[in-house]
């Protein structure tokens, strides 16, 4: 039986192994990315570094998108399959990819994510206004600089001229993170943490916090963590990773499409502010929360039957050896 020691080891050892796999593949992805980029873009490593700091350069943006795609595949998409293959005889089952979901569930999740948007926007505005104590002003300045740089990169990515660029953004910003981040954070991390804590709620919220923290965008920590927890409960209740993948794609993909439509003048930029103080924030956020709770209840009843909404299976994940 392959890798028996790791498969029978404790959750902490498995989590450390998973971390090691991700770190190794991150380095490999970066190395391979540079090797392939040199003949593709006809640039040296030094020139590539300079180009990627120029957000107004079309070549620099293309280069950043290339590395974003390579790293998303190398860090998020590939490692979970390797980790699951080592830790289980049935890696697809280990990752909760073997359960086919229903069309009704998919539609319900899409509507759920749509109605959650005002609440998430309100939370993002609230989070961005939080201030650290004066003695941590240096940390706050660093966090603000990191956030500003991330915002510049996001705007550079979303600025496209035609449908081709928009569809590539749907792939890079929508599809890849939906697949990769759900595989890693819900498929691997949440599963291991559930085995460790023997508590599904703790596993969901801890993995959601890690999911948010590792994005390194601190002024968006709370809304991203809430989304992570939402996706975690969708997995816990349905037993299918395809469900949170759909929700994640709808969340990211809708942002890509709305940004494109705003840039083309099809819709007003106020669409992005629904739920904030510029868009009747608190009232819409409360309505959003009510709709989300109703839809979550509907989803739970559909996949688990009538019962207490926050009931979860507290036992460790069933063995899939």
Secondary structure, 3 states (H helix, E strand, C coil): CCCHHHHCCCHHHHHHHHHHHHHHHHHHHHHHHHHHHHHHHCCCHHHHHHHCCCCCCHHHHHHHHHHHHHHHHHHHHHHHHHHHHHHCCCHHHHCCCCCCCCHHHHHHHHHHHHHHHHHHHHHHHHHHCCCCCHHHHHHHHHHHHHHHHHHHHHHHHHCCCCHHHHHHHHHHHHHHHHHHHHHHHHHHHHHHHHHHHCCHHHHHHHHHHHHHHCCCCHHHHHHHHHHHHHHHHHHHHHCCHHHHHHHHHHHHHHHHHHHHHHHCCCCCHHHHHCCCHHHCHHHHHHHHHHHHHHHHHHHHHHHHCCCCCCCCCCCCCCCCC
